[in-house]
Amino acid sequence: MREELEITQFQLDEVQAELEQSQSQLSKHQEQLNTYQCQLQQTQIELEKTKLKLEKQEKILPNQNIKNYAAHIKNLAKILAETIPD
């Protein structure tokens, strides 16, 4: 009976060691998950900032293109006026 108790105690000790190791790994994985979540949030914030900048640039560019287009039309009109005989 004593021998069986010693074997059972040894098995319990092994299970306890495995449980402690699993808990330690769980803690490490939870820390990693928290780190990844923080990185994801930071990346999402940066993405939103970049998206807003891009939207602002897209609003500015059409206005510049219209101004450039108008300047080209003026220049073409001048050239036509100079080259067309009276």
Backbone hydrogen bonds, N-H to C=O, Kabsch-Sander energy under -0.5 kcal/mol:
donor,donor_aa,acceptor,acceptor_aa,energy
5,L,1,M,-2.1
6,E,2,R,-2.3
7,I,3,E,-2.3
8,T,4,E,-2.7
9,Q,5,L,-2.8
10,F,6,E,-2.4
11,Q,7,I,-2.5
12,L,8,T,-2.6
13,D,9,Q,-2.4
14,E,10,F,-2.1
15,V,11,Q,-2.5
16,Q,12,L,-2.7
17,A,13,D,-2.3
18,E,14,E,-2.4
19,L,15,V,-2.5
20,E,16,Q,-2.4
21,Q,17,A,-2.2
22,S,18,E,-2.6
23,Q,19,L,-2.5
24,S,20,E,-2.2
25,Q,21,Q,-2.4
26,L,22,S,-2.5
27,S,23,Q,-2.2
28,K,24,S,-2.1
29,H,25,Q,-2.7
30,Q,26,L,-2.6
31,E,27,S,-2.3
32,Q,28,K,-2.4
33,L,29,H,-2.6
34,N,30,Q,-2.4
35,T,31,E,-2.4
36,Y,32,Q,-2.9
37,Q,33,L,-2.5
38,C,34,N,-2.3
39,Q,35,T,-2.5
40,L,36,Y,-2.6
41,Q,37,Q,-2.4
42,Q,38,C,-2.5
43,T,39,Q,-2.5
44,Q,40,L,-2.5
45,I,41,Q,-2.2
46,E,42,Q,-2.5
47,L,43,T,-2.5
48,E,44,Q,-2.3
49,K,45,I,-2.4
50,T,46,E,-2.6
51,K,47,L,-2.6
52,L,48,E,-2.5
53,K,49,K,-2.3
54,L,50,T,-2.6
55,E,51,K,-2.4
56,K,52,L,-2.2
57,Q,53,K,-2.4
58,E,54,L,-2.5
59,K,55,E,-1.6
60,I,56,K,-1.8
61,L,57,Q,-2.8
63,N,59,K,-0.8
64,Q,60,I,-1.9
65,N,61,L,-2.7
66,I,62,P,-2.3
67,K,63,N,-2.1
68,N,64,Q,-2.9
69,Y,65,N,-2.6
70,A,66,I,-2.6
71,A,67,K,-2.3
72,H,68,N,-2.3
73,I,69,Y,-2.4
74,K,70,A,-2.3
75,N,71,A,-2.4
76,L,72,H,-2.7
77,A,73,I,-2.6
78,K,74,K,-2.4
79,I,75,N,-2.5
80,L,76,L,-2.9
81,A,77,A,-2.7
82,E,78,K,-2.3
83,T,79,I,-2.0
84,I,80,L,-2.4
